[in-house]
Amino acid sequence: MTTLTLNEIRIRAAAFAKEFADATRENAESQIFWHEFFQVFGLPKRRVVSFEKNVQKLGMLCITRCECV
């Protein structure tokens, strides 16, 4: 993994914000959003996120899917 300078992160963050400024379909674009967000920091998504991963029941609360871990 390459270390990014603060300036590189700022440039990537500005591009990310511009790209998603008018996003309206949250569910349809959620995986793309997270992938691009982690790219701002140079992080591969497989290292930090798991999409729609099954989880166990927690007491009386049952969670079937989670998007970002």
N, C-alpha and C positions, 0 to 999 in steps of 0.2 A: 504494500500500500504506500502510495506516495504522499508525503506531507505537503499540504497546501499552505501557502502564505495567507495571512489575514486579508490581503488585498485580493487574492484569487477567490477566496470565499465570498468576499463582498461582491465581486463581479458576478459570480455564479448565483448568489442570492438575489441580486437585482434582476438578472435574467429570469430566474425562477418566479419571482413575484410578478414580473411583467407577463410571463406565459400563463399564469394561473389567475390573473387579476379578474377575468370575467368568467371563471369557471362556475357552472351552475348545476351540473349533474354530479353531485357528490358521490353517489354509489357507483355510477358508471366509470368515474375517473379516479376512484380512490387508490387503486394499485399504482396507476401511473403517477399520481400525486406523490405518494410515498417514495416511489423509486426516484423520481426527480428531486425530491427533498433531500434524500440521503446523498445524492450525487453532488449537491451543493457543498457538502463536507468531504467528498471523495470517499464515501463509505459504500461498499457494495451491499445491495439490499439483502442478499442471502445471509449476510453476517449479522444484520440487525433486525430483520422483520420476517414474520411468518404470516402469510395470508390465509385466512379461513382455516386455521388450525383447530381441530376438535380439542375441547378441554373437558375435564371431569366435572361432575356435579359438585357444587359447593353447598353442602347442607340442603336447605330447602330451595335455594336458588340454583337454577339450571342454566348454565351458559353453554350454548352449542357451538358458537363460532367466535373468533376474535380476529381482528384485522391487524393489529400492530402489537407486537410483544416486546 
